[in-house]
């Protein structure tokens, strides 16, 4: 049986709240119960859960392309709603980890791959936002690092109409298992 981990991508106020600076809005809010249930299952089964979160500085080059979002130290960069409450209840669990990221791909310039390898993980499951940007590029990063991948349809959302297309690309390009 493979050792698996869950990556929860960018479920911040700026990406999820109705008034977030780069919000997916209601579709992102709708996936929170599924993400919490899945994360609880991973923790109960003794598996790792990672919160991976954009962490941008005020003058980040990303803001040439996107509105300012997830600026370190702002409410916009914190976990949203019930997911924030869930994190507070579980933050002392050593299976739950937080990895800030400065790029779309949660593996780029972070120690995520090393943490996963150190724990013997060989497959990562991805949920969160945005399906066609950070989720897709995190799956690509996981594949490049040699991990098997799975994406959960019920646990992903985006603000474009490309979610299904990108999941198909994940499956075709990286042999990502599509769940749900």
C-alpha positions as CSV (number, residue, x, y, z in Angstrom):
1,X,0.0,0.0,0.0
2,X,1.5,3.4,-1.0
3,X,2.3,5.9,1.6
4,X,0.1,8.9,0.7
5,X,-0.2,12.6,1.7
6,X,-2.8,15.2,1.1
7,X,-1.9,18.7,-0.3
8,X,-4.4,21.4,0.4
9,X,-3.6,24.2,-2.1
10,X,-4.3,28.0,-1.5
11,X,-7.5,27.9,0.4
12,X,-7.0,31.4,1.7
13,X,-9.4,34.4,2.2
14,X,-8.1,36.0,-1.0
15,X,-8.9,32.9,-3.1
16,X,-12.1,31.8,-1.3
17,X,-14.0,34.7,0.4
18,X,-16.6,36.5,-1.7
19,X,-14.6,39.7,-1.3
20,X,-11.1,38.1,-1.7
21,X,-8.7,39.9,-4.0
22,X,-8.4,37.0,-6.5
23,X,-11.5,34.9,-5.5
24,X,-13.0,31.8,-6.8
25,X,-15.9,32.6,-4.5
26,X,-18.8,30.2,-4.0
27,X,-17.3,27.2,-5.9
28,X,-14.3,27.3,-3.6
29,X,-16.5,27.7,-0.5
30,X,-18.5,24.7,-1.6
31,X,-15.5,22.3,-1.6
32,X,-14.5,23.1,2.0
33,X,-16.6,20.3,3.7
34,X,-15.1,17.8,1.3
35,X,-11.6,19.0,2.0
36,X,-12.1,18.8,5.8
37,X,-13.6,15.3,5.6
38,X,-10.7,14.1,3.4
39,X,-8.1,15.7,5.6
40,X,-9.7,14.1,8.7
41,X,-9.5,10.7,6.9
42,X,-5.9,11.2,6.1
43,X,-5.0,12.2,9.7
44,X,-7.0,9.3,11.2
45,X,-5.2,6.9,8.8
46,X,-1.8,8.3,10.1
47,X,-1.1,10.1,6.8
48,X,0.4,13.6,6.3
49,X,-1.7,16.6,5.4
50,X,0.0,19.7,4.1
51,X,-1.5,23.2,3.8
52,X,0.4,24.8,0.9
53,X,-0.3,28.5,0.7
54,X,0.8,31.4,-1.6
55,X,2.9,33.7,0.5
56,X,3.7,36.9,-1.5
57,X,5.5,40.0,-0.5
58,X,3.9,43.4,-1.3
59,X,6.0,44.0,-4.5
60,X,5.8,40.5,-5.8
61,X,6.2,40.1,-9.6
62,X,3.0,38.0,-9.6
63,X,1.2,41.2,-9.2
64,X,2.2,42.3,-12.7
65,X,-0.2,39.6,-13.9
66,X,-2.7,39.2,-11.0
67,X,-4.2,41.5,-8.4
68,X,-2.3,41.6,-5.2
69,X,-3.3,38.5,-3.2
70,X,-2.0,36.4,-0.3
71,X,0.3,39.1,1.0
72,X,2.2,37.8,4.0
73,X,0.8,39.1,7.2
74,X,-2.6,40.0,5.8
75,X,-6.0,38.4,6.5
76,X,-6.1,37.6,2.7
77,X,-3.3,35.1,3.2
78,X,-4.9,33.2,6.1
79,X,-7.0,30.0,5.7
80,X,-10.7,30.7,5.1
81,X,-13.7,29.9,7.2
82,X,-14.3,26.4,8.5
83,X,-11.0,25.3,7.2
84,X,-9.3,27.8,9.4
85,X,-11.3,26.5,12.4
86,X,-10.3,22.9,11.4
87,X,-6.6,23.9,11.2
88,X,-6.8,25.6,14.7
89,X,-8.2,22.4,16.2
90,X,-5.5,20.2,14.5
91,X,-2.4,22.4,14.3
92,X,-0.6,20.6,17.1
93,X,-0.9,17.3,15.2
94,X,2.6,16.5,13.9
95,X,1.0,14.9,10.7
96,X,-0.4,18.4,9.8
97,X,2.2,20.7,8.2
98,X,2.2,24.2,6.6
99,X,4.3,25.0,3.6
100,X,4.3,28.6,2.3
101,X,5.0,28.9,-1.4
102,X,6.0,31.8,-3.7
103,X,5.1,30.2,-7.0
104,X,2.1,28.3,-8.4
105,X,3.8,25.0,-8.0
106,X,4.0,24.0,-4.3
107,X,7.3,22.1,-4.9
108,X,9.1,25.1,-6.4
109,X,11.7,26.5,-4.0
110,X,10.1,24.8,-1.0
111,X,11.1,21.8,1.1
112,X,7.9,20.0,0.3
113,X,9.5,17.2,-1.7
114,X,12.1,16.5,0.9
115,X,9.5,16.4,3.7
116,X,7.5,13.9,1.6
117,X,10.5,11.8,0.9
118,X,11.6,11.8,4.5
119,X,8.2,10.5,5.4
120,X,8.3,7.7,2.8
121,X,5.4,9.2,0.8
122,X,5.2,8.0,-2.8
123,X,1.7,9.4,-3.8
124,X,0.2,12.9,-3.3
125,X,-3.4,13.8,-3.4
126,X,-4.3,17.4,-4.3
127,X,-7.3,19.5,-3.5
128,X,-7.9,23.3,-3.4
129,X,-7.7,26.2,-5.8
130,X,-7.2,26.9,-8.6
131,X,-7.6,23.7,-10.6
132,X,-6.1,25.1,-13.8
133,X,-3.2,27.0,-12.2
134,X,-1.8,26.1,-8.8
135,X,-3.4,22.6,-8.6
136,X,-2.2,21.7,-12.1
137,X,1.3,23.1,-11.6
138,X,1.6,21.4,-8.2
139,X,0.6,18.1,-9.9
140,X,3.3,18.8,-12.5
141,X,5.8,19.5,-9.8
142,X,4.9,16.4,-7.9
143,X,5.3,14.4,-11.1
144,X,8.7,16.0,-11.8
145,X,9.8,15.0,-8.3
146,X,8.9,11.4,-8.9
147,X,5.6,11.2,-6.9
148,X,2.4,9.5,-8.1
149,X,-0.5,11.9,-8.1
150,X,-4.2,12.0,-7.6
151,X,-6.6,15.0,-8.0
152,X,-10.0,15.1,-6.2
153,X,-12.7,16.6,-8.4
154,X,-15.0,17.3,-5.4
155,X,-12.2,19.1,-3.7
156,X,-11.1,21.5,-6.5
157,X,-12.4,24.7,-7.9
158,X,-11.4,27.5,-10.2
159,X,-12.6,30.8,-11.6
160,X,-12.4,29.8,-15.2
161,X,-14.1,27.1,-17.3
162,X,-10.9,25.1,-17.6
163,X,-11.1,22.8,-14.6
164,X,-12.2,19.7,-16.4
165,X,-9.8,20.3,-19.2
166,X,-6.9,20.6,-16.9
167,X,-7.8,17.5,-14.9
168,X,-7.9,15.7,-18.2
169,X,-4.4,17.1,-19.0
170,X,-3.2,16.0,-15.5
171,X,-4.4,12.5,-16.3
172,X,-3.0,12.4,-19.8
173,X,0.4,14.1,-19.1
174,X,1.2,12.9,-15.6
175,X,-1.0,9.8,-15.2
176,X,-2.8,11.5,-12.4
177,X,-5.6,9.5,-10.9
178,X,-8.9,11.5,-11.0
179,X,-11.0,10.8,-7.9
180,X,-14.7,11.7,-7.8
